[in-house]
Amino acid sequence: MPVLGAAIGAILRYVIPGRETHGLLLLPGLGAATTATAWVVMVVTGWSLGEPWIWTLALVAPAVVCTIAALVLARVRPARDAQRLQQLLSAR
């Protein structure tokens, strides 16, 4: 199941603009971790493996988390990089 989450993260890396603001493996790794966490939580809380909801939620969760992460990084990272560069240059 985490492989599917990693695949979702990899696809979203190239679909969502701003991929230059994060690393190559960030979204696939985040997708795999999100899928694994969602799956374990649902199994431990008693969801049956035969139910379609466990599969649906385990595959929707990485799509939502990776999309939010990519959008936030694309918005925040350039400004923080510029701010940090100014700090480093003024320290000379």
C-alpha positions as CSV (number, residue, x, y, z in Angstrom):
1,M,0.0,0.0,0.0
2,P,2.8,2.5,0.7
3,V,4.0,2.0,-2.9
4,L,0.7,3.4,-4.1
5,G,1.0,6.4,-1.8
6,A,4.5,7.0,-3.1
7,A,3.2,6.8,-6.7
8,I,0.5,9.3,-5.9
9,G,3.1,11.6,-4.4
10,A,5.4,11.2,-7.5
11,I,2.5,12.0,-9.8
12,L,1.5,15.1,-7.8
13,R,5.1,16.3,-7.9
14,Y,4.8,16.8,-11.6
15,V,1.2,17.9,-11.7
16,I,1.3,20.7,-9.1
17,P,3.4,23.7,-10.1
18,G,6.3,24.8,-8.0
19,R,8.3,21.6,-7.9
20,E,11.6,23.6,-7.7
21,T,10.7,24.5,-4.1
22,H,11.1,20.9,-2.8
23,G,13.2,17.9,-3.3
24,L,12.7,15.0,-5.6
25,L,11.7,12.5,-3.0
26,L,9.7,14.7,-0.6
27,L,6.2,14.1,-2.0
28,P,6.7,10.4,-2.8
29,G,8.1,9.9,0.7
30,L,5.3,11.9,2.3
31,G,2.7,10.0,0.3
32,A,4.1,6.6,1.4
33,A,4.2,7.7,5.0
34,T,0.7,9.1,4.9
35,T,-0.7,5.9,3.3
36,A,1.1,3.6,5.7
37,T,-0.1,5.7,8.7
38,A,-3.7,5.9,7.5
39,W,-3.7,2.2,6.8
40,V,-2.3,1.2,10.2
41,V,-4.6,3.5,12.1
42,M,-7.7,2.1,10.3
43,V,-6.6,-1.5,10.8
44,V,-5.9,-1.0,14.5
45,T,-9.2,0.7,15.0
46,G,-11.0,-2.3,13.6
47,W,-11.7,-1.6,10.0
48,S,-12.0,-4.7,7.9
49,L,-9.7,-5.2,4.9
50,G,-12.6,-6.2,2.8
51,E,-14.3,-2.8,3.2
52,P,-13.8,-0.4,0.3
53,W,-13.6,2.6,2.6
54,I,-10.2,1.5,4.0
55,W,-8.8,1.4,0.5
56,T,-10.4,4.6,-0.5
57,L,-9.3,6.6,2.5
58,A,-5.8,5.1,2.4
59,L,-5.4,6.4,-1.2
60,V,-7.2,9.8,-0.8
61,A,-5.1,10.7,2.3
62,P,-1.8,10.9,0.5
63,A,-3.4,12.9,-2.3
64,V,-4.7,15.5,0.1
65,V,-1.6,15.7,2.3
66,C,0.8,15.9,-0.7
67,T,-1.3,18.5,-2.4
68,I,-1.4,20.7,0.7
69,A,2.4,20.3,1.3
70,A,3.3,21.1,-2.3
71,L,1.1,24.2,-2.4
72,V,2.4,25.5,0.9
73,L,6.0,24.9,0.0
74,A,5.5,26.6,-3.4
75,R,4.1,29.7,-1.6
76,V,6.4,29.9,1.4
77,R,9.8,28.6,0.3
78,P,10.9,31.3,-2.1
79,A,10.2,34.1,0.4
80,R,12.1,32.3,3.2
81,D,15.0,31.5,0.9
82,A,15.3,35.2,-0.1
83,Q,15.1,36.3,3.5
84,R,17.8,33.8,4.5
85,L,20.0,34.9,1.7
86,Q,19.7,38.5,2.9
87,Q,20.6,37.5,6.4
88,L,23.7,35.6,5.2
89,L,24.8,38.5,2.9
90,S,24.4,41.1,5.6
91,A,26.5,39.1,8.1
92,R,29.6,39.8,6.0
